[in-house]
């Protein structure tokens, strides 16, 4: 790895942790060592956290370290993300208020819940592709009527017929709302288990003088961790965003690690969440994350043995300059019917033999030149990299060790 790349990645890792004064010197030394700020911008974009680099240096009063030639695009990207998130929330909170007046509850999820809770004190900190909310399927018609009353929203047709399928709405500004009628079932456990937990623990918060229903801090931690390890199986772009989410959640409060452990055992996600908690601790060096991981290991003595191989190889991969996804391998390695595995391999092969994948990447690349972030085009499967091959072997052993199941 080139030295300039190494120094850029070091700064990115440090910027995942909230603005805490005792970490200022670490960030200062890392920023002074950066020699290519355009490369840092690109590497951060591939990992969805470029705005955090800008805001962390700004909050530490170190923004002068970014050369003027590069500073403007950092600033513009931050302003774009902040304004987009604020617009999305303002529009969605109006619909939520309308529905609440009719006795219909809307639970905000993922990035927007982290912003409204204050985990991210600035809406420009967190990159979000859309607004995710959870609602009850029996309220679907009332939700449609609310979007119609709000005007300038169009309902998009579903991409596939799945029981947990969401319904998407898009407005004239390109804002996308994903209404989830169910969460995705994971590892053979019904989605109803996680849904009931989240609804039971949810509470109202105030954001810009509007009421919003959000998950508990522990549920926000679990959902962010599961999102990047199971929903998007060990996708390194999502993992970097998750590491930032988990660090911000830990910095704001003392989490109930014991309660989370019990939930995760019941929902068969303990190993996944422990892996990302450990990886986040090692990548960021943030002590509260290490505390959480050590609590899991003390409470469940066989846990560390189960995840040690894949955790270590994952951390080595996260220090690479390229981003990667493990979705095809997960669908191949996990326990599922042979026909489903063969269909997955065939579909993936056919996709690579057509121009569809190329066109899809090209369209997104052109679109994201406007945003300063390339969200999908640079995933690599570098089989010549021994660390990557070792990671796939450890991933295979991990899935077999815990008998991981993919719900059909």
Secondary structure, 3 states (H helix, E strand, C coil): CCHHHHHHHHHHHHCCCCCCHHHHHHHHHHHHHCCCHHHHHHHHHHCCCHHHHHHHHHHCCCHHHCCHHHHHHHHHHHHHHHHHHHHHHHHHHHHHHHHHCCCCCCEECHHHHHHHCCCCCCCCCCCCCCEEEECCHHHHHHHHHHHHHHCCEEEECCCCCCCCCEEEEEECCCCEEEEECCCCCECCECHHHHHHHHHHHCEEEEECCEEEEECCHHHHHHHHHHHHHHHCCCCHHHHHHHHHHHHHHHHHCCCCHHHHHHHHHHCCCHHHHHHHHHHHHHHHCCHHHHHHHHHHHHHCCCHHHHHHHHHHHHHHHHCCCCECCCHHHHHHHCECCHHHHHHHHHHHHHHHHCCHHHHHHHHHHHHHCCCCCCCCCCECCCCCCHHHHHHHHHHHHHHHHHCCECCC
